[in-house]
Each structure stands twice: as structure tokens, then as C-alpha cells.
Amino acid sequence: MSLQTFDGAKFTWRGQTGASEASDLGIQTWPAGFYIRSPRTQELRLFLAAESLYQGQGEDRERVGQRYISPGNGLEAVVYND
């Protein structure tokens, strides 16, 4: 199975953390990992699923996103379920 590659420009970056909406990336199901290509340097970075993000309690609890980390370089990406 090959991993998808996303353009880094589809993420809003604040320092080492990028954020994007699942619909902007075309994500239908949460991937275990993906690559992000820097629009400036064209370098590829691997991001792996680290934590599912939830909001609410009990039956109102819903998944609102997924946090990904890039091993070895301190980068993080959060994809929100819109």
C-alpha cells in the first residue's frame, strides 16, 4: 500500500505544526500515515498517526481530528474532521 502525498501549502503552519481540514485533503478515512511535500524545498516528510482527537462526553463524544507526527524532526500535522 502506498501512502498519499499532500502539498504542504494545504496546511496552515504555525512553527513546527501544520493544520488542515480532511475535506481540503480529500481524506475519506483516517490514514495511518502520509507524506507532506514542502512547496518551498520540495522535500518529502513522512507523518504517522499519533493520536485521535475527540470532543464531548458519552454518546455526544465524536472524533474531531487526528494528530500526526513526523519521526525524528519535530514536525506535527493535525487533520480536522469537518
C-alpha positions in Angstrom: 0.0 0.0 0.0 1.4 3.4 -0.9 0.9 6.5 1.1 -0.7 9.6 -0.2 1.4 12.8 -0.6 -0.1 16.2 0.2 1.1 19.6 -0.7 2.4 21.5 2.4 0.5 24.6 1.1 -2.8 22.8 2.0 -1.8 23.2 5.7 -1.7 26.3 7.8 1.7 26.3 9.6 2.4 27.8 12.9 6.0 26.9 13.8 6.5 23.2 13.5 2.8 22.3 13.4 0.6 22.3 10.4 -3.2 22.0 10.4 -5.7 21.2 7.6 -9.3 20.0 7.1 -9.9 16.5 5.9 -12.1 17.7 3.1 -9.3 20.0 1.8 -7.1 17.0 1.6 -9.7 14.7 0.1 -9.4 12.3 3.1 -12.4 9.9 3.4 -10.9 7.6 6.1 -8.1 8.4 8.5 -4.8 7.2 7.0 -2.2 5.6 9.2 0.3 7.9 7.6 1.1 10.2 4.6 3.8 12.4 3.2 3.8 16.2 3.0 5.8 17.8 0.3 7.2 21.3 1.1 6.2 23.8 -1.6 9.4 25.7 -0.9 12.1 23.0 -0.8 10.2 20.1 -2.5 11.3 17.8 0.4 9.1 15.0 1.4 8.4 14.3 5.1 6.7 11.2 6.5 3.9 11.7 9.0 2.5 8.9 11.1 -0.8 8.7 13.1 -0.1 9.6 16.8 -3.4 10.4 18.5 -7.1 10.5 17.7 -8.7 13.8 18.8 -12.2 13.6 20.4 -14.6 16.2 21.8 -17.6 15.7 24.1 -18.5 13.0 26.6 -20.6 9.8 26.5 -22.9 9.5 23.5 -22.0 13.1 22.5 -18.3 12.1 22.1 -17.2 12.5 18.5 -13.9 12.3 16.7 -12.8 15.8 15.6 -9.4 15.0 14.2 -6.2 13.1 14.1 -2.7 14.2 15.2 0.3 13.0 13.1 4.0 13.2 13.9 7.0 13.2 11.6 9.6 10.9 13.2 12.9 12.5 14.0 12.3 16.1 13.0 9.8 17.6 15.5 7.1 18.3 12.9 3.5 17.7 13.6 0.3 17.8 11.5 -3.3 17.9 12.7 -6.1 17.0 10.3 -9.6 18.1 11.5 -12.8 16.3 10.6 -15.0 18.9 9.1 
